[in-house]
């Protein structure tokens, strides 16, 4: 009996109250033996397969979390924590969310770095015998999350895969939303980890050993490490994606990547593209730190887009264009012909205003083709999104017509690559109504005339409802009951309702009583039931047929995914290049001449692209950068806040802009192709590796010294300031000499060590320049103009005054500076005797020295006459007592 009671209660626990109420387990209301119910056994069996994920377990209209998942999930998601089987000794923690609102909860967990397994009911609970079958239909992880929110449309979310072999590291990455896949091979952990940081990946599938320190790096970078899934046999997706890969490390890492996607997504991945191989050295190489220092994609202060180069350049019309622009900034080109090809497109669009504006108008109507193809492959696309695809495709003929009217061969050649794919647009618009519902299972999707059988069902429903209205009018007339009405509900179907006040007027045997209400009586007739059957059958069959037709349409379009992806990439390219043309006209940018014969730089009146925009109405003062064979190194001096860092970053950003094909902020420019950029800017600790400011400074300097070539650009700001003065000065001088004598890279080296300016006497390719400043009426005025020669002084105390330091501090600093300068002068002339205020310090007492020191540091403007008299009196007393 106990066994049967336990089984009854466990099954009864599956009886639910709907209408978005909390799941009610009957077992909670009756004390029962503490034993795993069949449902909890099923839950734990599924949970064991996904131990590192939150398991959202579907029960009726809710997804439930149990045990540890419930406790932790309730805290993170701010859910009410309850318990199942409260009357047992150890009740099971439980928390749940309504099925229609589950996505927001999943997004929250995944954004915080957790995985979420969705366990769905695989059969209708009403038809199930015993336990409802359940299984995980998808594992959502930080690397496989598809974020459809508008503010994330221009951001890729890359899942990465790394395989460590004896030959090095294979790395592959994919954006599940778009299907793009790329792979490479790297020689060591540092370069691999740098690539992961540059990709801004949130999850890496890792195969191979990791030290505790390396694991710590991943933890501090908020990158979760996932174990590979080992399939029993290769999937068709893996074979397709890896078909062109010849390098073993690349093939292994990409196979591991696809196996993980297949295992976690459990749905069609028809949009995955054939993997492309890339070499990091095929692009302008910049470490993750360099990209941060130059604020290419985010501001260092806010970690937001605003204030970055991407923020400045991104005026793209489509989400695809925004993502492509970000990829271009991340990987500038190093082949002249590739750069020139982009420049020619920008120039053609810049010169032809009407063509450009027409293209931009058309691009504004293009939706995200790349992500739409992903949703088509997943089977999650709805009618409205298919219409977005159709409307986007209808813009392509407009773009083509505009480009073909141009006189530019460049634009005509580009137009010849575009396939408008109007057959796909026609498939969609022929099948779907103009304003379909969001749901694909409730009907109302298919256009009249598309399918004969569906039209017949619709006719039955339309005529049937008209028949019901006519029947209501007829019955009112024949019974004389003007308030009689025919209604419908899902429980009883169609019925005739008569209020109690008119019940006596109902002719005998005309109707069959169906339901008695408080204020009315409900009836049916054989004729009404017959039409009800016809109408409901038509409604059910029409809804099923519409869904069937929609799925067939979706599968037809799925065959065109590769062509749609290619078209999306071409549209994105046009979007970015048109964006460059708009910026060139708006901001007076010029096309740089690319020179491969030497590494000479000739920028006339160059400007910092971001700073000049931030300054708004204030004038930005442009500066030249003229570096030929005789000047590989600019040693830059000048006061803080004068613009040294801006001048150096200006050059680096101009180089990046030029090598992505954009025009640049300058009057004229001739530039070489750079292979790498190295920077040392700022004074931040490395939180990932746990290194101090000075160690980070030396590591970044070492990267340049070890890897820079003659074709590299080196930007060093204040090397050596993280240690003692003479140590720092010595290191800075030695680094400059090494760069000059061994590497010959174009280098900008800013310093406050004025002693280093003497290096131009021995280093023939070093040139002193300084950022001008002048002093007027005791006030420091920055000229923001880079001038030949070394700065005459640093103006440090003047800058401190501008920063608002207290006057006593400034006075003390001035006194100490004079003393230090005097000491330095004495040391340089080898004079061992130091001048004192009254006498040599060797002949005065300690008390006299204290008084002299106090006099030197005394700030007179801060004292009243009485206070000064008291101070002098105290000195007099101390000196007299000494005597």
C-alpha positions in Angstrom: 0.0 0.0 0.0 2.8 2.4 0.9 4.5 1.7 -2.4 1.3 2.4 -4.3 0.7 5.6 -2.3 4.1 6.9 -3.1 3.6 6.3 -6.8 0.2 7.9 -6.7 1.5 11.0 -5.0 4.5 11.3 -7.3 2.2 11.2 -10.4 -0.2 13.5 -8.7 2.7 15.9 -8.2 2.5 16.3 -12.0 -1.1 17.6 -11.8 -0.8 21.3 -12.4 -2.8 24.5 -12.2 -2.4 26.5 -15.3 -3.0 30.2 -16.1 0.6 31.1 -15.0 0.1 30.0 -11.5 2.9 28.4 -9.4 3.2 24.7 -9.9 1.3 22.8 -7.2 2.7 19.5 -6.1 0.1 17.5 -4.3 2.9 15.7 -2.5 3.6 18.9 -0.5 0.1 18.8 1.1 0.3 15.2 2.3 3.1 13.8 4.5 4.9 11.1 2.6 7.9 8.9 3.1 11.2 10.5 2.2 12.1 8.8 -1.1 13.0 9.9 -4.6 9.8 10.3 -6.6 10.0 9.2 -10.2 10.0 12.8 -11.3 13.0 13.6 -9.0 14.8 10.5 -10.3 14.3 11.7 -13.8 15.5 15.2 -12.8 18.7 13.9 -11.2 19.4 11.6 -14.1 19.3 14.6 -16.5 21.1 16.9 -14.1 24.0 14.4 -13.8 24.7 14.9 -17.5 24.9 18.7 -17.1 26.5 19.1 -13.7 28.1 22.4 -14.6 24.9 24.1 -15.8 21.7 25.4 -14.3 19.0 22.8 -15.3 15.7 24.5 -16.2 13.3 21.6 -15.9 9.9 22.0 -17.6 6.8 21.1 -15.5 3.6 22.3 -17.1 3.7 26.1 -17.6 6.8 26.5 -15.5 10.5 25.8 -15.6 11.7 24.6 -12.2 15.1 24.7 -10.6 15.7 22.2 -7.8 18.2 21.6 -5.1 21.5 23.6 -5.4 20.4 25.2 -8.7 17.3 26.5 -6.9 19.3 28.0 -4.0 21.9 29.6 -6.2 19.4 30.6 -8.9 17.0 32.2 -6.4 19.7 34.4 -5.2 21.0 35.4 -8.6 17.6 35.8 -10.3 15.8 37.2 -7.2 13.3 34.4 -7.2 11.2 33.1 -4.3 12.8 30.0 -2.9 10.3 27.4 -1.8 10.5 23.7 -1.1 9.0 20.6 -2.5 7.7 18.0 -0.1 7.9 20.4 2.9 6.7 17.8 5.4 9.7 15.5 4.9 12.8 15.8 7.0 14.9 17.3 4.2 12.6 19.1 1.8 13.9 19.8 -1.7 14.6 23.5 -2.5 12.7 24.7 -5.5 12.3 27.9 -7.5 10.5 28.4 -10.8 9.8 30.9 -13.6 6.9 31.0 -16.1 7.7 29.4 -19.4 6.7 32.6 -21.4 9.2 34.7 -19.4 12.1 32.2 -19.2 14.3 33.9 -21.8 15.1 36.9 -19.7 16.2 34.7 -16.8 18.4 32.6 -19.1 20.0 35.7 -20.5 20.8 37.0 -17.0 22.5 33.7 -16.0 24.5 33.4 -19.2 25.6 37.0 -19.1 27.0 36.3 -15.7 29.1 33.4 -17.1 26.9 30.4 -16.3 25.5 27.7 -18.5 21.8 26.8 -18.8 20.4 23.5 -19.9 16.8 23.6 -21.1 14.9 20.3 -20.2 11.6 20.2 -22.2 8.6 17.9 -22.0 8.8 15.7 -25.1 5.2 14.6 -25.1 1.8 15.9 -24.2 1.2 15.4 -20.4 -2.4 14.6 -21.1 -1.4 11.7 -23.4 1.6 10.5 -21.4 1.5 7.1 -19.7 3.3 7.5 -16.4 6.1 10.0 -16.2 6.2 12.7 -18.9 9.3 12.1 -21.1 11.8 14.9 -20.8 15.3 15.7 -22.1 17.6 18.6 -22.7 16.8 20.3 -26.0 19.6 23.0 -25.8 22.5 23.9 -23.7 23.0 27.7 -23.7 26.5 28.9 -22.8 28.3 32.3 -22.8 29.9 31.4 -26.1 26.7 30.0 -27.8 24.3 32.7 -26.6 22.5 34.4 -29.5 21.7 37.9 -28.3 18.9 39.5 -30.4 18.7 42.7 -28.5 19.1 45.8 -30.7 22.0 47.3 -28.7 24.0 44.1 -29.2 23.3 43.8 -33.0 26.8 45.1 -34.0 28.7 42.8 -31.6 29.9 39.3 -32.4 29.8 36.7 -29.7 32.6 34.2 -30.4 32.9 30.7 -29.1 36.5 29.6 -29.3 38.2 26.2 -29.3 41.8 25.5 -28.6 43.7 22.2 -29.1 47.3 21.8 -27.7 49.5 19.4 -29.6 53.3 18.9 -29.8 53.4 21.2 -32.8 51.7 24.1 -31.0 48.2 25.5 -30.5 45.2 25.2 -32.9 42.6 27.9 -32.4 39.2 28.1 -34.0 36.3 30.4 -33.4 32.7 30.8 -34.5 29.8 33.2 -34.1 26.8 31.0 -33.8 24.4 33.8 -34.7 26.0 34.4 -38.2 27.7 31.0 -38.9 31.2 32.5 -39.6 34.1 30.3 -38.6 37.9 31.0 -38.7 40.9 29.1 -37.5 44.6 29.6 -37.1 47.6 28.0 -35.4 49.9 29.6 -32.8 53.2 28.8 -31.3 52.8 29.4 -27.6 50.3 30.0 -24.8 50.9 33.8 -24.6 50.0 34.4 -28.3 47.0 32.1 -27.9 45.7 33.9 -24.8 46.3 37.2 -26.5 44.2 36.1 -29.5 41.4 35.0 -27.1 41.5 38.4 -25.4 41.4 40.2 -28.8 38.4 38.1 -29.9 36.7 39.1 -26.6 35.6 35.5 -26.2 33.6 34.5 -23.1 34.1 30.8 -23.5 36.8 28.5 -24.7 36.6 24.8 -25.4 40.0 23.6 -24.3 41.9 20.4 -25.0 45.3 20.1 -23.4 47.1 20.8 -20.2 46.7 24.1 -18.3 48.8 25.2 -15.3 47.1 26.7 -12.3 48.5 30.1 -13.2 47.0 29.8 -16.7 43.7 28.8 -15.3 43.9 31.9 -13.1 44.5 34.1 -16.1 41.2 32.8 -17.6 39.3 33.3 -14.4 40.5 36.9 -14.1 39.6 37.6 -17.8 36.1 36.2 -17.2 36.6 33.4 -19.8 35.0 30.1 -18.8 36.8 26.9 -19.8 34.6 24.1 -21.2 35.4 20.5 -21.7 35.1 19.1 -25.3 32.3 16.8 -26.3 33.5 13.6 -27.8 31.1 12.4 -30.5 30.7 8.7 -31.3 31.3 9.6 -35.0 32.0 12.8 -36.9 28.9 14.8 -37.8 28.1 16.0 -41.3 28.5 19.6 -40.1 32.1 18.9 -39.0 33.0 17.3 -42.3 31.5 20.2 -44.2 33.1 23.0 -42.1 36.6 21.5 -42.1 36.7 20.3 -45.7 39.4 22.9 -46.8 41.7 22.6 -43.7 45.1 21.1 -44.2 46.9 22.1 -41.0 46.4 19.5 -38.4 46.1 21.9 -35.4 43.5 24.0 -37.3 41.5 20.9 -38.3 41.5 19.5 -34.7 40.5 22.8 -33.1 37.7 23.4 -35.6 36.4 19.9 -35.4 36.3 20.2 -31.6 34.5 23.6 -32.0 31.8 22.1 -34.3 31.4 19.0 -32.1 30.7 21.3 -29.2 28.1 23.3 -31.1 26.3 20.2 -32.4 26.2 18.6 -28.9 25.0 21.8 -27.1 22.5 23.2 -29.7 20.7 20.0 -30.7 19.2 21.7 -33.8 20.0 22.4 -37.4 23.2 24.3 -38.0 22.9 24.6 -41.7 24.2 28.1 -41.7 27.7 27.2 -40.5 30.2 28.3 -43.1 33.3 26.5 -44.4 36.1 27.4 -42.1 38.6 30.0 -43.2 42.2 29.9 -42.3 44.0 33.1 -41.3 47.5 34.0 -40.2 47.8 36.8 -37.5 50.9 38.0 -39.3 48.7 38.6 -42.5 47.3 41.6 -40.7 48.7 44.6 -38.8 49.6 42.9 -35.5 48.6 44.6 -32.3 48.4 42.9 -28.9 45.2 43.1 -26.8 47.0 45.6 -24.6 48.0 47.8 -27.6 44.3 47.8 -28.8 43.3 48.9 -25.3 46.0 51.6 -25.1 44.9 53.1 -28.4 41.2 52.8 -27.4 40.3 51.2 -30.8 37.0 49.7 -29.7 36.3 51.0 -26.2 37.2 53.9 -24.0 39.7 53.0 -21.3 37.9 55.1 -18.8 34.4 53.8 -19.3 34.9 50.6 -21.2 32.1 51.8 -23.5 32.1 52.5 -27.2 31.9 56.3 -26.8 35.3 57.9 -27.1 36.9 55.1 -29.1 38.0 55.0 -32.7 35.1 52.6 -33.4 32.7 55.1 -32.0 34.0 57.8 -34.3 34.0 55.6 -37.5 30.7 53.7 -36.9 28.0 55.5 -38.9 27.0 52.3 -40.7 23.4 51.7 -41.7 23.2 48.0 -41.0 24.1 45.7 -38.1 26.2 43.6 -40.5 28.2 46.7 -41.5 28.8 47.6 -37.8 30.2 44.1 -37.1 32.4 44.2 -40.2 33.8 47.6 -39.3 34.8 46.3 -35.9 36.5 43.3 -37.5 38.4 45.6 -39.8 39.6 47.9 -37.0 40.7 44.7 -35.1 42.7 43.5 -38.1 44.0 46.2 -40.4 45.5 45.1 -43.7 49.2 44.9 -44.6 49.0 44.3 -48.4 49.1 47.5 -50.3 46.8 46.2 -53.1 44.1 45.4 -50.5 44.3 48.8 -48.9 44.2 50.5 -52.3 41.2 48.5 -53.4 39.2 49.8 -50.4 40.5 53.3 -51.0 39.3 53.3 -54.5 35.8 52.3 -53.5 35.7 55.1 -50.8 37.0 57.6 -53.4 34.4 56.6 -55.9 31.6 57.0 -53.4 33.0 60.2 -52.1 33.2 61.7 -55.6 29.7 60.6 -56.6 27.4 62.3 -54.1 24.1 61.2 -55.6 25.1 57.6 -55.9 26.3 57.5 -52.4 23.2 59.1 -50.9 20.9 56.7 -52.9 23.0 53.7 -51.7 22.8 54.9 -48.1 19.0 55.3 -48.4 18.7 51.8 -49.7 21.0 50.4 -47.0 18.8 51.9 -44.3 16.1 49.4 -45.3 18.3 46.3 -45.1 17.9 44.1 -42.0 20.6 41.7 -40.6 20.8 39.1 -43.4 23.6 37.2 -41.5 21.6 36.7 -38.3 18.3 36.1 -40.2 20.0 33.2 -42.0 21.0 31.8 -38.6 17.4 31.9 -37.4 16.3 30.2 -40.6 18.8 27.4 -40.0 17.8 27.0 -36.3 14.1 26.8 -37.3 13.3 29.7 -34.9 12.5 32.3 -37.6 9.0 33.7 -37.6 6.8 35.2 -40.3 7.7 38.8 -39.5 11.4 38.0 -39.8 11.0 36.3 -43.1 9.3 39.5 -44.3 12.3 41.4 -43.0 14.4 39.2 -45.2 12.1 39.8 -48.2 12.1 43.6 -47.7 15.9 43.6 -47.4 16.2 41.7 -50.7 14.0 44.2 -52.4 16.5 46.9 -51.5 19.2 45.1 -53.5 17.8 46.0 -57.0 17.7 49.6 -55.9 21.3 49.4 -54.9 22.2 47.7 -58.1 20.4 50.2 -60.2 22.2 53.1 -58.4 25.6 51.6 -58.8 25.1 50.8 -62.5 24.2 54.4 -63.2 27.6 55.5 -61.9 30.5 56.3 -64.3 33.0 54.7 -61.9 34.5 51.4 -63.1 35.1 50.6 -59.4 31.4 50.8 -58.5 30.4 49.0 -61.7 32.7 46.1 -60.9 31.4 45.9 -57.3 27.8 45.9 -58.7 28.6 42.9 -60.9 29.2 40.8 -57.8 25.8 41.3 -56.3 23.1 38.7 -56.7 19.7 40.3 -55.8 18.1 36.9 -55.2 14.6 38.2 -56.0 13.3 34.6 -56.3 13.7 34.3 -52.5 11.9 37.6 -51.9 9.0 36.4 -54.2 8.8 33.1 -52.4 8.2 34.9 -49.1 5.9 37.7 -50.3 3.7 35.3 -52.3 3.2 33.1 -49.3 2.9 35.4 -46.3 0.4 38.1 -45.4 1.7 41.7 -45.1 1.4 41.7 -41.3 1.8 38.2 -39.9 1.6 37.4 -36.2 4.7 36.6 -34.1 3.6 33.0 -33.5 3.9 30.5 -36.3 1.5 28.0 -34.8 -1.7 30.0 -34.3 -2.6 30.7 -37.9 -3.0 34.0 -39.7 0.3 33.6 -41.6 -0.6 32.5 -45.1 -1.9 34.8 -47.8 -5.3 34.0 -49.4 -4.9 32.2 -52.8 -1.6 30.6 -51.8 -3.1 27.1 -51.1 -6.5 25.8 -52.2 -7.1 23.6 -49.3 -6.4 26.4 -46.8 -8.7 28.7 -48.7 -11.5 26.1 -48.4 -10.9 25.9 -44.6 -11.0 29.7 -44.4 -14.2 29.7 -46.4 -15.8 27.3 -44.0 -14.7 29.3 -41.0 -15.9 32.6 -42.6 -19.2 31.2 -43.8 -19.7 29.2 -40.6 -19.4 32.3 -38.5 -21.7 34.1 -40.8 -24.2 31.2 -40.5 -24.0 31.5 -36.7 -24.8 35.2 -36.9 -27.7 34.5 -39.2 -28.9 31.7 -36.9 -28.9 34.1 -33.9 -31.0 36.6 -35.8 -33.4 33.9 -36.9 -33.8 32.5 -33.4 -34.5 35.9 -31.9 -37.2 36.4 -34.5 -38.9 33.0 -34.0 -38.7 33.0 -30.2 -39.4 36.7 -29.7 -36.4 36.9 -27.3 -34.4 39.9 -28.4 -31.6 39.3 -25.8 -31.0 35.7 -27.1 -27.4 35.3 -28.2 -25.1 32.6 -29.5 -21.7 32.4 -27.8 -18.7 30.1 -27.7 -16.1 28.9 -25.2 -13.5 26.2 -25.4 -15.2 23.9 -22.8 -18.8 23.8 -24.2 -18.3 25.0 -27.8 -21.2 27.0 -29.4 -24.3 27.5 -27.3 -27.6 29.5 -27.2 -27.9 31.7 -24.1 -31.2 32.9 -22.7 -31.5 35.0 -19.5 -33.6 33.7 -16.7 -36.1 36.5 -17.3 -36.8 35.2 -20.7 -36.4 31.5 -20.0 -40.2 30.9 -19.9 -40.5 32.2 -23.5 -38.3 29.4 -24.9 -40.5 27.0 -26.9 -40.6 23.5 -25.5 -38.4 20.9 -27.1 -36.8 23.5 -29.4 -33.5 23.4 -27.6 -31.5 20.9 -25.5 -30.4 22.3 -22.1 -26.6 22.3 -21.8 -25.6 24.5 -18.8 -27.3 26.4 -16.0 -25.8 29.7 -14.9 -26.8 32.0 -12.1 -28.5 34.5 -14.4 -29.1 32.4 -17.6 -29.6 29.1 -19.2 -27.5 27.7 -22.1 -28.8 25.4 -24.8 -27.7 23.6 -27.9 -29.3 22.2 -31.1 -28.2 19.3 -33.4 -27.9 21.8 -36.2 -25.7 24.1 -34.1 -23.4 21.2 -33.0 -23.1 20.1 -36.6 -21.9 23.5 -37.8 -19.7 23.8 -34.7 -17.9 20.6 -35.7 -17.4 21.9 -39.2 -16.1 25.3 -38.0 -13.8 23.9 -35.3 -12.4 21.2 -37.6 -11.7 23.9 -40.2 -10.0 26.1 -37.6 -7.8 23.3 -36.3 -6.9 21.9 -39.7 -6.3 25.4 -41.1 -3.9 26.2 -38.2 -2.0 23.0 -38.7 -1.9 23.5 -42.5 -0.6 27.0 -42.1 2.2 25.9 -39.9 3.0 23.1 -42.3 3.1 25.5 -45.2 5.3 27.9 -43.2 7.8 25.2 -42.3 7.9 24.1 -46.0 8.6 27.8 -47.0 11.3 28.1 -44.3 13.0 24.9 -45.6 12.9 26.2 -49.2 14.7 29.3 -48.1 17.2 27.3 -46.1 18.6 26.0 -49.4 19.7 29.6 -50.2 21.6 30.2 -47.0 25.1 30.2 -48.6 24.0 32.8 -51.2 22.3 34.9 -48.6 25.4 34.9 -46.4 27.6 35.9 -49.4 25.1 38.7 -50.2 25.1 39.8 -46.6 28.9 40.1 -46.6 28.9 42.2 -49.8 26.2 44.5 -48.4 28.2 44.9 -45.2 31.3 45.8 -47.2 29.4 48.4 -49.2 28.0 49.8 -46.0 31.4 50.3 -44.3 33.0 51.8 -47.4 30.1 54.2 -47.9 30.5 55.1 -44.2 34.1 55.9 -44.8 33.1 58.2 -47.7 30.6 60.0 -45.5 33.2 60.5 -42.8 35.8 61.8 -45.3 33.4 64.4 -46.6 32.1 65.4 -43.2 35.4 65.6 -41.4 37.6 66.7 -44.3 39.7 63.5 -44.4 42.2 62.9 -47.1 43.3 59.8 -49.0 46.8 58.8 -47.9 49.3 57.7 -50.5 50.6 54.2 -49.6 54.4 53.9 -50.1 56.1 50.5 -50.0 59.6 51.6 -51.1 60.6 52.9 -47.6 59.3 53.6 -44.2 59.1 57.3 -44.4 56.2 59.1 -42.9 54.9 62.4 -44.2 51.8 63.7 -42.5 51.0 67.4 -43.0 48.6 69.0 -40.5 47.5 65.6 -39.0 44.8 65.5 -36.4 43.7 63.1 -33.7 40.5 61.7 -35.2 38.7 61.2 -31.8 40.0 64.2 -29.9 39.0 66.7 -32.6 35.5 65.4 -32.4 35.3 65.5 -28.6 36.6 69.1 -28.6 33.4 70.0 -30.5 33.5 73.8 -31.3 37.0 74.4 -30.0 39.8 74.4 -32.6 42.0 71.4 -32.7 45.6 72.3 -33.5 47.0 70.1 -36.2 50.6 68.8 -36.2 53.0 67.4 -38.8 54.8 64.1 -38.6 57.8 64.1 -40.9 60.1 61.1 -40.4 62.5 60.0 -43.0 65.6 57.8 -43.0 67.5 60.4 -40.9 64.8 60.4 -38.2 63.6 57.0 -37.0 63.1 58.2 -33.5 61.3 61.3 -32.2 62.3 62.0 -28.6 59.4 64.1 -27.4 59.6 66.4 -24.3 57.3 69.0 -22.9 55.0 69.6 -19.9 52.3 67.2 -18.9 48.9 67.9 -20.4 50.6 69.7 -23.3 49.6 67.0 -25.8 52.6 64.6 -26.1 50.4 61.5 -25.7 47.8 62.9 -28.1 50.4 63.5 -30.7 51.7 59.9 -30.4 48.3 58.3 -30.4 47.4 60.5 -33.3 50.0 58.8 -35.5 49.0 55.3 -34.4 45.3 55.9 -35.1 46.1 57.5 -38.5 48.1 54.3 -39.3 45.2 52.1 -38.3 42.7 54.2 -40.3 44.9 54.1 -43.3 45.4 50.4 -43.2 41.7 49.6 -42.9 41.1 51.6 -46.1 39.7 54.7 -44.6 40.7 58.3 -45.4 42.6 60.1 -42.6 42.5 63.4 -40.7 45.3 65.3 -42.4 45.9 67.8 -45.1 48.1 65.4 -47.0 49.8 62.2 -46.1 52.3 59.6 -47.5 52.5 56.5 -45.3 54.3 53.2 -45.4 52.7 49.9 -44.6 53.4 48.9 -41.0 53.5 45.3 -39.9 53.1 45.8 -36.1 52.3 48.4 -33.5 53.8 48.4 -30.0 52.8 50.7 -27.3 53.6 51.5 -23.7 51.1 54.1 -22.5 49.7 54.7 -19.1 50.6 53.5 -15.6 48.2 50.6 -14.9 48.8 47.3 -13.2 48.1 44.1 -15.0 45.3 42.6 -13.0 45.3 39.4 -15.0 48.9 38.5 -14.4 49.2 40.3 -11.1 52.2 42.3 -12.2 53.1 45.7 -10.9 53.1 48.9 -13.0 56.8 48.8 -13.5 56.9 45.1 -14.4 54.1 45.7 -16.9 56.1 48.6 -18.3 59.2 46.5 -18.8 57.2 43.6 -20.3 55.6 45.9 -22.9 58.9 47.4 -23.7 60.4 43.9 -24.0 57.7 42.9 -26.5 58.8 45.7 -28.8 62.5 45.0 -28.3 62.1 41.3 -29.0 59.5 41.4 -31.9 59.6 44.8 -33.6 61.0 45.1 -37.1 62.1 47.9 -39.3 58.5 48.1 -40.5 57.0 48.4 -37.1 55.7 51.5 -35.2 56.7 51.9 -31.6 54.9 54.3 -29.2 56.5 54.6 -25.8 55.2 57.1 -23.2 57.3 57.8 -20.1 59.4 54.5 -20.0 61.2 54.2 -16.7 59.0 56.3 -14.4 57.9 53.2 -12.4 61.2 53.0 -10.6 63.9 55.2 -9.1 64.9 58.2 -11.1 68.4 57.1 -12.1 67.3 53.5 -12.8 64.5 54.8 -14.9 66.6 57.2 -16.8 69.3 54.6 -17.5 66.7 52.1 -18.7 65.0 54.6 -20.9 68.3 55.6 -22.5 69.4 52.0 -23.0 66.0 51.2 -24.7 66.3 54.2 -27.0 69.8 53.2 -28.0 68.7 49.6 -28.7 65.8 50.7 -30.8 68.1 53.1 -32.7 71.0 50.7 -33.3 69.3 47.4 -33.7 65.6 47.7 -34.8 65.4 50.9 -36.8 61.6 51.0 -36.3 59.7 54.3 -36.5 59.5 55.3 -32.8 57.9 58.0 -30.8 59.4 58.2 -27.3 58.0 60.7 -24.8 59.9 61.5 -21.7 60.4 63.8 -18.8 64.0 62.9 -18.5 65.5 66.0 -20.1 69.0 64.5 -19.7 68.0 62.1 -22.5 67.8 64.9 -25.0 71.6 64.8 -25.2 71.3 61.5 -27.1 70.8 63.3 -30.4 74.6 64.1 -30.2 75.5 60.4 -30.6 72.4 58.8 -32.2 72.3 60.1 -35.8 68.7 58.9 -36.4 67.2 60.4 -33.3 65.5 63.8 -33.4 64.4 66.0 -30.5 61.0 67.5 -30.7 58.9 69.2 -28.0 55.3 70.3 -27.5 55.4 74.0 -27.1 54.3 75.9 -24.0 54.9 79.4 -22.8 54.6 81.3 -19.5 52.7 84.6 -19.4 52.2 86.6 -16.2 53.0 83.5 -14.2 50.4 81.4 -16.1 51.3 78.4 -18.2 49.8 78.4 -21.7 49.9 75.2 -23.8 50.5 75.8 -27.5 49.7 72.1 -28.4 52.2 72.5 -31.3 55.0 70.1 -31.9 58.3 72.0 -32.5 61.9 71.1 -33.3 64.3 70.7 -30.4 64.1 69.8 -26.8 61.8 71.5 -24.2 63.7 74.0 -22.0 61.8 72.9 -18.8 59.1 70.6 -17.7 56.7 73.1 -16.1 55.6 70.4 -13.6 54.7 72.8 -10.8 52.7 75.0 -13.3 50.7 71.9 -14.3 50.1 71.1 -10.6 48.8 74.7 -10.2 46.4 74.1 -13.1 45.2 71.0 -11.4 44.3 73.1 -8.3 46.8 71.9 -5.7 46.9 74.0 -2.5 49.1 77.0 -2.5 51.3 75.9 0.4 52.0 72.7 -1.5 53.0 74.6 -4.6 55.2 76.9 -2.5 56.9 74.0 -0.8 57.4 72.3 -4.2 59.0 75.4 -5.7 61.4 75.7 -2.7 62.4 72.0 -3.0 62.8 72.3 -6.8 65.2 75.2 -6.4 67.1 73.3 -3.7 67.4 70.2 -5.9 68.5 72.2 -8.9 71.1 73.9 -6.7 72.2 70.5 -5.3 72.5 69.2 -8.9 74.5 72.2 -10.0 76.8 71.8 -7.0 77.3 68.1 -7.8 78.0 68.8 -11.4 80.8 71.3 -10.6 82.1 68.9 -8.0 81.7 71.5 -5.3 81.4 69.7 -2.0 80.5 72.8 -0.1 76.8 73.6 -0.1 75.8 77.2 0.3 73.6 77.9 3.2 71.4 80.9 4.1 73.8 82.2 6.8 76.9 80.1 6.8 78.3 76.7 5.8 76.3 73.9 7.2 79.5 72.4 8.6 79.7 75.4 11.0 76.1 75.8 12.1 74.2 73.9 14.8 71.3 71.6 14.3 68.9 74.2 15.8 70.1 76.7 13.3 69.6 74.2 10.5 66.0 73.6 11.6 65.3 77.4 11.6 66.8 77.8 8.2 64.7 74.9 6.9 61.6 76.4 8.4 62.3 79.8 6.8 62.8 78.1 3.4 59.5 76.3 3.5 57.5 79.2 5.1 54.6 80.4 3.0 54.4 84.1 4.0 51.1 84.8 2.3 49.4 82.4 4.5 50.4 84.2 7.8 49.1 87.3 9.5 51.6 89.9 10.8 51.0 88.8 14.4 51.7 85.1 13.5 54.9 86.1 11.7 56.0 88.1 14.8 55.3 85.1 17.0 57.2 82.8 14.7 60.3 85.1 14.6 60.1 85.4 18.4 60.2 81.6 18.7 63.2 81.4 16.4 65.0 84.0 18.4 64.3 82.2 21.6 65.5 78.8 20.2 68.7 80.4 18.9 69.4 82.2 22.2 68.8 79.0 24.1 71.3 77.3 21.8 73.9 79.9 22.7 
